[in-house]
Amino acid sequence: MPTADRDFIYLTIQQICEMNRQLIGRFGGAQFIAPDNLRNSATIEIALDTIEHGVFGDQQFDTVPKKAAKLGWEIIHNHPFNDTNKRTGAISVRALIRLNGHRIAATDDDVVELINNTAAGSIDYEQFESWWIDHCEEEAQNSGSVI
């Protein structure tokens, strides 16, 4: 079912950068490069704009899993951060899904496999998006937690 944009909760670039910082602090990786560890902020800015406004007026990302998949793909596939792109992409997808009253109907291992296959180039965008469509379910009530 298409998402009414006025009800959709979008992440900001600042929130995504903060997730990246926290993930590096928690799991390690290359040194965080201040102020935001970004190599290319345009990648995230374009992805956020695209999921909110569409492309040339065509809103092809009209559901929660489609919007989340597009954001995650851009982060994982295009490496906007100096490090921790896979984890940041995965947690951004999860946050967007949870903030908008949905849940991921898959194990953590299934998500890790998808993310690793995406980063390795083993699957294309259509397969990535289809996986999220198939594994995203609406919750009866949003718990407010994103992790």
N, C-alpha and C positions, 0 to 999 in steps of 0.2 A: 504494500500500500504506500503510495506517495506520502512524503512528509510535508506537513504544513510548515513552511520556513519560519513563520512568525513564532512557532512553538519550539523550533529546533535550537539546541544549545550548541554553539560552536566553540572550539578551543581557540585560544589566541596564540600567536607566535611566542609570546612571553611564557605562557603556560607550557608549551612544548619544549622550549629551551630549559625551563626549570625542571621538567621531567628528565631531560637529558643530563643535566647537572646532578640530579639526585641519583640517577642510575649509575653514572660514573662513580659517584661517591660510595654507593652501596656495593657495586659489583666490580669496580676497578675498570681499568682500561687506560688509554693514553691520558696524559695530564689534561685537565680541563683548561681551555684557553679562554681567558676572560675577554669580553664580558659575557658572551653567550655560547661559546664553542662552535659558532657557525662558520663554515667555509663559504656557504652560499645561501643567504637568507631568502633570495628570490624563489628558490625551489619551494620553500614552505609558504611564502606569501602567495605565490601563484596557486598552489594546491588549495589553500584556505579560500582564496577568492573563487576558484573554480567550483568547489563544493557548495559554496553559498550562492553564487550567481549564475553558474553554468558557463557554457562556452557560446559566444555569439548569440546570447539570448535563449539558447536551448539548454534547459535544465535536465541534463541526462543523469545527474546524480540526485535522484528524487526520493531515495529511501535511506534509512539509517545505515544499513550495511553497505550501500553503494557509496555514500559519503565517506564512511569510515575506511572502506577499501581504497578509495582514491587517495586519501590522506596518507594511509599506511604505505601504499605503493610508492608514492613520491618520496617519502622519507627513506624507505628501505632501498629502493632502486636507484635513487639519484644522489644519495650520500651528502645531504646538506651539512652535516656535522663533521667535525674532525674525528670523532670516534663515537661508538655506541649507536649507530644508525639503526641496526636491526632491533635492538631492545626499545629504542625510542619510537620507532615505527609501530612496534607491537603494542606498547603501552598507550600510544596515542589512539590507536584503533580501539583498544579496550576502553579507554576513557570516553571517547566519543559515543561508543555503543552504550555504555553504562549511564552516562549523563542524559541520554535520550530514552531511558526507560526500557532498554533491551539487555540481553545477556548473551554470552557466547556459549553455545551448546556444543562444546568440545573440550577435550582434556588439554592441560598445559602442554603435554607432549605433542599433541596434534597441532597446536598453534606453533610451537617451536619448529616442528617439521615444515610447516607451511612457510614460515619466515625464512628458514635456512634454504629451502628450495627456491624461494623468491630471490634471495640475495645471490644464490649460485646461478641464476638465470635458467633454472630448470622448468619454470612455469612462466606463462605470459600473463598479461594483465587480465584478460578475460577469465582465465582459470583462477587467478587470485580473487577477483571480484566474485565469481561464482561460489568459491569456497565460503566467503563471508556471507553471501546471501543464504546459502544452505545451512550455515551454522550460527545464525543470528536470530534470536527469538525475542518477541516482546514479553516483558515482565508484567505481572499484574500490577505491581507498584514499584517505583524506583526507590532503591534503598539509600541513594545519595552517595554511596561509596563508589569510587572509580577504580580502586585497586583490589 
